[in-house]
């Protein structure tokens, strides 16, 4: 999956979301839908949380099977889906793969749905 054009969440969070300003382009909607589809699974949401909250912000696949009570192949499948959606990165270190959350990807997901407005700047939208 191609990388999603990143939303400047620092500017948009204080103003309004891309959905509130202009309709999404078809390509952006397709990419975002893939990301939302990837997180629309309880195990994958838990994986994102486990990885993000793990020491150093990264986790080995060996650290993720027990908390989820899922087999290693199942966890690996979910991790592959999250990696393919651009939500996490994978780094091979010897025998084990280590995963880290891509903060900008999560910000893009959250930022596109945020509809906060800054009262002091009515010109933003």
SELO-783934 format. One record per residue: x, y, z of N, C-alpha, C, O in turn; residue in three letters. Coordinates in steps of 0.2 Angstrom, whole numbers, plus 5000, padded with zeros to 4 digits. Layout:
> X Y Z X Y Z X Y Z X Y Z ALA
...
//
This chain:
> 5004 4994 5000 5000 5000 5000 5004 5006 5000 5009 5006 5004 UNK
> 5003 5011 4996 5007 5017 4996 5006 5021 5002 5001 5020 5006 UNK
> 5011 5025 5004 5011 5029 5010 5005 5035 5009 5004 5037 5003 UNK
> 5002 5036 5014 4997 5041 5014 5000 5048 5015 5004 5049 5019 UNK
> 4998 5053 5011 5000 5059 5012 4999 5062 5019 4993 5061 5021 UNK
> 5004 5064 5023 5003 5065 5030 4999 5072 5031 5000 5077 5027 UNK
> 4995 5072 5036 4991 5078 5037 4995 5082 5043 4998 5079 5047 UNK
> 4996 5088 5042 4999 5092 5047 4994 5093 5053 4990 5098 5053 UNK
> 4995 5088 5058 4990 5088 5063 4991 5094 5068 4986 5096 5071 UNK
> 4997 5097 5068 4997 5102 5073 4993 5108 5070 4990 5112 5074 UNK
> 4993 5109 5064 4989 5115 5061 4982 5113 5061 4977 5117 5063 UNK
> 4980 5107 5059 4973 5105 5058 4970 5103 5065 4964 5104 5065 UNK
> 4973 5101 5070 4970 5100 5076 4967 5106 5079 4962 5106 5083 UNK
> 4971 5112 5078 4968 5118 5081 4963 5121 5076 4960 5126 5078 UNK
> 4962 5118 5071 4957 5121 5066 4951 5116 5065 4947 5115 5069 UNK
> 4952 5113 5059 4946 5108 5057 4949 5103 5053 4955 5104 5050 UNK
> 4946 5097 5053 4949 5091 5049 4948 5092 5042 4944 5096 5039 UNK
> 4952 5088 5038 4952 5088 5031 4944 5086 5029 4942 5089 5024 UNK
> 4941 5082 5032 4934 5080 5030 4929 5086 5031 4925 5087 5027 UNK
> 4931 5091 5036 4926 5096 5037 4928 5102 5032 4924 5106 5031 UNK
> 4934 5102 5030 4936 5108 5025 4934 5106 5018 4931 5110 5015 UNK
> 4936 5100 5015 4935 5099 5008 4934 5091 5008 4936 5087 5012 UNK
> 4930 5089 5003 4930 5082 5002 4936 5078 5001 4941 5081 4998 UNK
> 4937 5072 5003 4943 5068 5002 4944 5067 4994 4939 5065 4991 UNK
> 4950 5067 4992 4951 5064 4985 4950 5057 4985 4951 5053 4991 UNK
> 4948 5054 4980 4947 5046 4979 4953 5042 4982 4952 5037 4985 UNK
> 4959 5044 4980 4965 5041 4982 4966 5041 4989 4968 5036 4992 UNK
> 4965 5047 4992 4966 5048 4999 4961 5043 5003 4962 5040 5008 UNK
> 4955 5044 5001 4949 5040 5004 4951 5032 5004 4950 5029 5008 UNK
> 4954 5030 4998 4956 5023 4997 4961 5021 5002 4961 5016 5006 UNK
> 4966 5025 5003 4972 5024 5007 4969 5024 5015 4971 5020 5019 UNK
> 4965 5029 5016 4963 5029 5023 4958 5023 5025 4959 5021 5030 UNK
> 4954 5021 5020 4950 5016 5021 4954 5009 5023 4952 5006 5027 UNK
> 4959 5009 5019 4964 5003 5021 4967 5003 5028 4967 4998 5031 UNK
> 4968 5009 5030 4971 5010 5037 4966 5008 5042 4967 5005 5047 UNK
> 4960 5011 5041 4954 5010 5045 4952 5003 5045 4951 5000 5051 UNK
> 4952 5000 5040 4951 4993 5039 4956 4988 5043 4954 4984 5047 UNK
> 4962 4990 5043 4967 4987 5047 4966 4987 5054 4968 4983 5058 UNK
> 4964 4993 5057 4963 4994 5064 4956 4992 5066 4954 4992 5072 UNK
> 4952 4990 5062 4945 4988 5063 4944 4981 5066 4940 4977 5064 UNK
> 4949 4979 5070 4950 4972 5072 4952 4973 5080 4957 4976 5081 UNK
> 4949 4970 5084 4951 4971 5091 4958 4968 5093 4962 4972 5097 UNK
> 4960 4963 5090 4967 4960 5091 4972 4965 5088 4977 4967 5091 UNK
> 4971 4968 5082 4975 4973 5079 4976 4980 5083 4981 4983 5084 UNK
> 4970 4982 5086 4970 4988 5090 4974 4986 5097 4978 4991 5099 UNK
> 4973 4980 5099 4977 4979 5105 4985 4978 5103 4989 4980 5107 UNK
> 4986 4976 5097 4993 4975 5095 4996 4983 5095 5002 4984 5097 UNK
> 4993 4987 5092 4995 4994 5092 4996 4997 5098 5001 5000 5100 UNK
> 4992 4996 5103 4993 4998 5110 4998 4995 5113 5002 4998 5117 UNK
> 4999 4988 5113 5005 4984 5116 5011 4987 5113 5016 4988 5117 UNK
> 5012 4988 5107 5018 4990 5104 5020 4997 5106 5025 4999 5108 UNK
> 5015 5002 5106 5016 5009 5107 5018 5010 5115 5022 5014 5116 UNK
> 5015 5005 5119 5016 5006 5126 5022 5002 5129 5024 5002 5134 UNK
> 5025 4998 5124 5031 4994 5126 5037 4998 5127 5038 5003 5124 UNK
> 5042 4996 5131 5048 4999 5133 5051 5001 5126 5052 4997 5122 UNK
> 5053 5008 5125 5056 5010 5119 5052 5011 5113 5054 5013 5108 UNK
> 5045 5010 5114 5041 5011 5109 5041 5005 5103 5038 5006 5098 UNK
> 5044 5000 5105 5044 4994 5100 5044 4988 5104 5046 4987 5109 UNK
> 5042 4983 5100 5041 4976 5103 5043 4971 5098 5042 4971 5092 UNK
> 5045 4965 5101 5047 4959 5097 5040 4955 5097 5036 4955 5101 UNK
> 5040 4952 5091 5034 4947 5090 5033 4942 5096 5028 4940 5098 UNK
> 5039 4941 5099 5039 4936 5104 5036 4939 5111 5034 4935 5115 UNK
> 5036 4945 5111 5032 4949 5117 5025 4950 5116 5022 4952 5120 UNK
> 5022 4948 5110 5015 4950 5108 5011 4944 5108 5005 4945 5109 UNK
> 5013 4938 5108 5009 4932 5108 5005 4931 5114 4999 4930 5114 UNK
> 5009 4931 5120 5006 4929 5126 5000 4934 5128 4995 4932 5130 UNK
> 5001 4941 5128 4996 4945 5130 4990 4945 5126 4984 4946 5129 UNK
> 4990 4943 5120 4984 4942 5116 4981 4935 5116 4975 4934 5114 UNK
> 4985 4930 5119 4983 4923 5119 4981 4921 5112 4976 4917 5111 UNK
> 4985 4923 5107 4985 4920 5101 4991 4917 5099 4996 4918 5102 UNK
> 4991 4913 5094 4997 4909 5091 5001 4914 5088 4999 4919 5085 UNK
> 5008 4912 5087 5013 4916 5084 5011 4917 5077 5011 4923 5074 UNK
> 5009 4912 5073 5007 4914 5066 5001 4919 5065 5001 4923 5061 UNK
> 4996 4918 5070 4990 4923 5070 4993 4930 5071 4991 4935 5068 UNK
> 4997 4931 5076 4999 4937 5078 5004 4940 5072 5003 4946 5070 UNK
> 5008 4936 5069 5012 4938 5063 5007 4940 5058 5009 4945 5054 UNK
> 5002 4937 5056 4997 4939 5051 4994 4946 5053 4994 4950 5048 UNK
> 4992 4947 5059 4989 4954 5061 4995 4959 5060 4993 4965 5058 UNK
> 5001 4957 5062 5006 4962 5061 5008 4964 5054 5009 4969 5052 UNK
> 5007 4959 5050 5008 4960 5043 5003 4964 5040 5005 4969 5036 UNK
> 4997 4964 5042 4991 4968 5040 4993 4975 5042 4992 4980 5038 UNK
> 4995 4976 5048 4996 4983 5051 5002 4986 5047 5002 4992 5046 UNK
> 5007 4982 5046 5013 4984 5042 5011 4986 5035 5013 4992 5033 UNK
> 5007 4982 5032 5005 4984 5025 5001 4990 5025 5001 4993 5020 UNK
> 4997 4992 5030 4993 4998 5030 4997 5004 5032 4995 5009 5032 UNK
> 5004 5003 5034 5008 5008 5035 5008 5011 5042 5010 5016 5044 UNK
> 5004 5007 5047 5003 5009 5054 5009 5007 5058 5010 5010 5063 UNK
> 5013 5002 5056 5019 5000 5060 5024 4998 5056 5023 4997 5050 UNK
> 5030 4999 5058 5036 4997 5054 5039 4990 5057 5038 4988 5063 UNK
> 5043 4987 5053 5046 4980 5055 5053 4980 5054 5055 4983 5048 UNK
> 5057 4978 5059 5064 4978 5058 5067 4971 5060 5065 4969 5066 UNK
> 5070 4967 5056 5072 4961 5057 5079 4962 5061 5084 4965 5059 UNK
> 5080 4958 5067 5086 4958 5071 5087 4951 5072 5084 4948 5077 UNK
> 5092 4948 5068 5093 4941 5069 5087 4937 5068 5084 4937 5063 UNK
> 5085 4933 5073 5079 4928 5072 5073 4932 5073 5067 4929 5071 UNK
> 5072 4937 5077 5066 4941 5078 5065 4947 5074 5069 4950 5072 UNK
> 5059 4948 5074 5056 4955 5070 5054 4959 5076 5050 4957 5080 UNK
> 5056 4965 5075 5054 4971 5080 5049 4975 5077 5050 4977 5071 UNK
> 5044 4978 5080 5039 4982 5077 5038 4988 5081 5039 4988 5087 UNK
> 5037 4994 5077 5036 5000 5081 5030 5004 5077 5029 5003 5071 UNK
> 5026 5008 5081 5021 5011 5078 5023 5017 5074 5028 5020 5076 UNK
> 5020 5019 5069 5022 5025 5065 5017 5031 5067 5011 5031 5065 UNK
> 5020 5035 5072 5015 5040 5075 5012 5044 5069 5006 5046 5070 UNK
> 5015 5046 5064 5012 5050 5059 5006 5047 5056 5001 5050 5054 UNK
> 5006 5040 5055 5000 5037 5052 4994 5037 5057 4989 5038 5055 UNK
> 4996 5036 5063 4990 5036 5068 4987 5043 5069 4981 5044 5069 UNK
> 4992 5048 5068 4990 5055 5068 4985 5057 5062 4980 5060 5063 UNK
> 4987 5054 5056 4983 5055 5050 4976 5052 5051 4971 5055 5049 UNK
> 4976 5046 5054 4969 5043 5055 4965 5047 5060 4959 5049 5059 UNK
> 4968 5049 5065 4964 5054 5070 4963 5060 5067 4958 5063 5069 UNK
> 4968 5063 5064 4967 5070 5061 4962 5071 5056 4958 5076 5056 UNK
> 4960 5066 5052 4955 5066 5047 4948 5066 5050 4944 5069 5047 UNK
> 4947 5064 5056 4941 5063 5059 4940 5069 5064 4934 5070 5067 UNK
> 4945 5072 5066 4944 5078 5071 4941 5084 5068 4942 5086 5063 UNK
> 4936 5086 5072 4932 5092 5070 4933 5098 5074 4928 5102 5075 UNK
> 4938 5099 5078 4939 5104 5083 4940 5111 5079 4943 5111 5074 UNK
> 4937 5116 5081 4938 5123 5078 4941 5127 5083 4940 5127 5089 UNK
> 4945 5132 5081 4948 5137 5085 4944 5143 5085 4943 5146 5079 UNK
> 4941 5145 5090 4936 5151 5090 4940 5157 5088 4937 5161 5085 UNK
> 4946 5158 5090 4950 5164 5088 4951 5165 5081 4953 5170 5078 UNK
> 4951 5160 5077 4953 5160 5070 4947 5157 5066 4947 5151 5064 UNK
> 4942 5161 5064 4936 5159 5061 4938 5158 5053 4933 5155 5049 UNK
> 4943 5160 5051 4945 5160 5044 4948 5153 5042 4949 5151 5036 UNK
> 4949 5148 5047 4952 5142 5045 4948 5137 5041 4951 5134 5037 UNK
> 4942 5138 5041 4938 5133 5037 4933 5137 5033 4930 5134 5029 UNK
//
